[in-house]
Amino acid sequence: MAEPWVDWTKCSVVEMVPGRLSGAPVLKDTRLPIDAILTNYDAGLDPNEVAAIFEVAVVDVRTILEFREKQLARSA
């Protein structure tokens, strides 16, 4: 089943830059795709583990996860 669409344009820690990863949503000021964070979390890693793997702040990972949950709750 495909992931429901999330509008990342209003997430404070996400950016989409046309020349960076073909404009895919990434963690701000990085080349880390949001999909990589979500895939690892959905596979069972907790936010601390995801942050450690990618060497990013756990607060940023939590912000992304919370934003996705709020977006999905609105569309349900």
CNS distance restraints for C-alpha pairs under 8 A (distance, minus, plus):
assign (resid   4 and name CA) (resid  72 and name CA) 7.31 0.50 0.50
assign (resid   6 and name CA) (resid  68 and name CA) 6.60 0.50 0.50
assign (resid   6 and name CA) (resid  71 and name CA) 6.19 0.50 0.50
assign (resid   6 and name CA) (resid  72 and name CA) 7.17 0.50 0.50
assign (resid   7 and name CA) (resid  71 and name CA) 7.51 0.50 0.50
assign (resid   8 and name CA) (resid  14 and name CA) 6.58 0.50 0.50
assign (resid   8 and name CA) (resid  15 and name CA) 7.67 0.50 0.50
assign (resid   8 and name CA) (resid  25 and name CA) 6.89 0.50 0.50
assign (resid   9 and name CA) (resid  14 and name CA) 7.19 0.50 0.50
assign (resid   9 and name CA) (resid  15 and name CA) 6.94 0.50 0.50
assign (resid   9 and name CA) (resid  16 and name CA) 7.65 0.50 0.50
assign (resid  10 and name CA) (resid  14 and name CA) 8.00 0.50 0.50
assign (resid  11 and name CA) (resid  64 and name CA) 7.34 0.50 0.50
assign (resid  11 and name CA) (resid  67 and name CA) 6.67 0.50 0.50
assign (resid  13 and name CA) (resid  27 and name CA) 5.88 0.50 0.50
assign (resid  13 and name CA) (resid  28 and name CA) 5.27 0.50 0.50
assign (resid  13 and name CA) (resid  60 and name CA) 6.45 0.50 0.50
assign (resid  13 and name CA) (resid  63 and name CA) 7.34 0.50 0.50
assign (resid  13 and name CA) (resid  64 and name CA) 7.26 0.50 0.50
assign (resid  14 and name CA) (resid  25 and name CA) 6.29 0.50 0.50
assign (resid  14 and name CA) (resid  26 and name CA) 5.57 0.50 0.50
assign (resid  14 and name CA) (resid  27 and name CA) 4.74 0.50 0.50
assign (resid  14 and name CA) (resid  28 and name CA) 4.88 0.50 0.50
assign (resid  14 and name CA) (resid  34 and name CA) 7.79 0.50 0.50
assign (resid  14 and name CA) (resid  64 and name CA) 7.86 0.50 0.50
assign (resid  15 and name CA) (resid  25 and name CA) 5.69 0.50 0.50
assign (resid  15 and name CA) (resid  26 and name CA) 5.61 0.50 0.50
assign (resid  15 and name CA) (resid  27 and name CA) 6.40 0.50 0.50
assign (resid  15 and name CA) (resid  28 and name CA) 5.25 0.50 0.50
assign (resid  15 and name CA) (resid  29 and name CA) 7.91 0.50 0.50
assign (resid  16 and name CA) (resid  20 and name CA) 7.53 0.50 0.50
assign (resid  16 and name CA) (resid  23 and name CA) 4.99 0.50 0.50
assign (resid  16 and name CA) (resid  24 and name CA) 5.71 0.50 0.50
assign (resid  16 and name CA) (resid  25 and name CA) 4.81 0.50 0.50
assign (resid  16 and name CA) (resid  26 and name CA) 6.32 0.50 0.50
assign (resid  17 and name CA) (resid  21 and name CA) 7.80 0.50 0.50
assign (resid  17 and name CA) (resid  22 and name CA) 7.57 0.50 0.50
assign (resid  17 and name CA) (resid  23 and name CA) 4.86 0.50 0.50
assign (resid  17 and name CA) (resid  24 and name CA) 7.40 0.50 0.50
assign (resid  17 and name CA) (resid  25 and name CA) 7.91 0.50 0.50
assign (resid  18 and name CA) (resid  22 and name CA) 5.59 0.50 0.50
assign (resid  18 and name CA) (resid  23 and name CA) 4.08 0.50 0.50
assign (resid  18 and name CA) (resid  24 and name CA) 7.83 0.50 0.50
assign (resid  19 and name CA) (resid  23 and name CA) 6.26 0.50 0.50
assign (resid  20 and name CA) (resid  24 and name CA) 7.36 0.50 0.50
assign (resid  20 and name CA) (resid  31 and name CA) 6.97 0.50 0.50
assign (resid  21 and name CA) (resid  31 and name CA) 7.06 0.50 0.50
assign (resid  21 and name CA) (resid  33 and name CA) 7.98 0.50 0.50
assign (resid  24 and name CA) (resid  33 and name CA) 6.85 0.50 0.50
assign (resid  25 and name CA) (resid  33 and name CA) 5.93 0.50 0.50
assign (resid  25 and name CA) (resid  34 and name CA) 5.77 0.50 0.50
assign (resid  25 and name CA) (resid  35 and name CA) 7.94 0.50 0.50
assign (resid  26 and name CA) (resid  30 and name CA) 6.67 0.50 0.50
assign (resid  26 and name CA) (resid  31 and name CA) 5.96 0.50 0.50
assign (resid  26 and name CA) (resid  32 and name CA) 5.22 0.50 0.50
assign (resid  26 and name CA) (resid  33 and name CA) 4.23 0.50 0.50
assign (resid  26 and name CA) (resid  34 and name CA) 5.07 0.50 0.50
assign (resid  27 and name CA) (resid  31 and name CA) 6.90 0.50 0.50
assign (resid  27 and name CA) (resid  32 and name CA) 5.59 0.50 0.50
assign (resid  27 and name CA) (resid  33 and name CA) 6.45 0.50 0.50
assign (resid  27 and name CA) (resid  34 and name CA) 6.25 0.50 0.50
assign (resid  27 and name CA) (resid  60 and name CA) 7.97 0.50 0.50
assign (resid  32 and name CA) (resid  36 and name CA) 7.15 0.50 0.50
assign (resid  32 and name CA) (resid  54 and name CA) 7.96 0.50 0.50
assign (resid  33 and name CA) (resid  37 and name CA) 7.12 0.50 0.50
assign (resid  34 and name CA) (resid  38 and name CA) 6.31 0.50 0.50
assign (resid  34 and name CA) (resid  64 and name CA) 7.86 0.50 0.50
assign (resid  35 and name CA) (resid  39 and name CA) 5.83 0.50 0.50
assign (resid  36 and name CA) (resid  40 and name CA) 6.23 0.50 0.50
assign (resid  37 and name CA) (resid  41 and name CA) 6.22 0.50 0.50
assign (resid  37 and name CA) (resid  50 and name CA) 6.52 0.50 0.50
assign (resid  37 and name CA) (resid  61 and name CA) 7.18 0.50 0.50
assign (resid  38 and name CA) (resid  42 and name CA) 5.89 0.50 0.50
assign (resid  38 and name CA) (resid  65 and name CA) 7.41 0.50 0.50
assign (resid  39 and name CA) (resid  43 and name CA) 6.08 0.50 0.50
assign (resid  40 and name CA) (resid  44 and name CA) 6.72 0.50 0.50
assign (resid  40 and name CA) (resid  45 and name CA) 5.92 0.50 0.50
assign (resid  40 and name CA) (resid  50 and name CA) 6.54 0.50 0.50
assign (resid  41 and name CA) (resid  45 and name CA) 4.79 0.50 0.50
assign (resid  41 and name CA) (resid  46 and name CA) 6.00 0.50 0.50
assign (resid  41 and name CA) (resid  47 and name CA) 6.78 0.50 0.50
assign (resid  41 and name CA) (resid  50 and name CA) 6.66 0.50 0.50
assign (resid  45 and name CA) (resid  49 and name CA) 5.82 0.50 0.50
assign (resid  45 and name CA) (resid  50 and name CA) 6.25 0.50 0.50
assign (resid  46 and name CA) (resid  50 and name CA) 6.33 0.50 0.50
assign (resid  47 and name CA) (resid  51 and name CA) 6.09 0.50 0.50
assign (resid  47 and name CA) (resid  58 and name CA) 6.25 0.50 0.50
assign (resid  47 and name CA) (resid  61 and name CA) 6.08 0.50 0.50
assign (resid  47 and name CA) (resid  62 and name CA) 6.31 0.50 0.50
assign (resid  48 and name CA) (resid  52 and name CA) 6.17 0.50 0.50
assign (resid  48 and name CA) (resid  58 and name CA) 5.71 0.50 0.50
assign (resid  49 and name CA) (resid  53 and name CA) 6.17 0.50 0.50
assign (resid  50 and name CA) (resid  54 and name CA) 6.43 0.50 0.50
assign (resid  50 and name CA) (resid  58 and name CA) 7.80 0.50 0.50
assign (resid  50 and name CA) (resid  61 and name CA) 7.38 0.50 0.50
assign (resid  51 and name CA) (resid  55 and name CA) 5.58 0.50 0.50
assign (resid  51 and name CA) (resid  56 and name CA) 4.97 0.50 0.50
assign (resid  51 and name CA) (resid  57 and name CA) 5.86 0.50 0.50
assign (resid  51 and name CA) (resid  58 and name CA) 5.05 0.50 0.50
assign (resid  51 and name CA) (resid  61 and name CA) 6.38 0.50 0.50
assign (resid  52 and name CA) (resid  56 and name CA) 6.66 0.50 0.50
assign (resid  52 and name CA) (resid  58 and name CA) 7.88 0.50 0.50
assign (resid  56 and name CA) (resid  60 and name CA) 7.29 0.50 0.50
assign (resid  56 and name CA) (resid  61 and name CA) 7.73 0.50 0.50
assign (resid  57 and name CA) (resid  61 and name CA) 6.76 0.50 0.50
assign (resid  58 and name CA) (resid  62 and name CA) 6.17 0.50 0.50
assign (resid  59 and name CA) (resid  63 and name CA) 6.06 0.50 0.50
assign (resid  60 and name CA) (resid  64 and name CA) 6.28 0.50 0.50
assign (resid  61 and name CA) (resid  65 and name CA) 6.29 0.50 0.50
assign (resid  62 and name CA) (resid  66 and name CA) 6.01 0.50 0.50
assign (resid  63 and name CA) (resid  67 and name CA) 5.99 0.50 0.50
assign (resid  64 and name CA) (resid  68 and name CA) 6.22 0.50 0.50
assign (resid  65 and name CA) (resid  69 and name CA) 6.30 0.50 0.50
assign (resid  66 and name CA) (resid  70 and name CA) 6.23 0.50 0.50
assign (resid  67 and name CA) (resid  71 and name CA) 6.19 0.50 0.50
assign (resid  68 and name CA) (resid  72 and name CA) 6.10 0.50 0.50
assign (resid  69 and name CA) (resid  73 and name CA) 6.05 0.50 0.50
assign (resid  70 and name CA) (resid  74 and name CA) 6.32 0.50 0.50
assign (resid  71 and name CA) (resid  75 and name CA) 6.51 0.50 0.50
assign (resid  72 and name CA) (resid  76 and name CA) 6.23 0.50 0.50
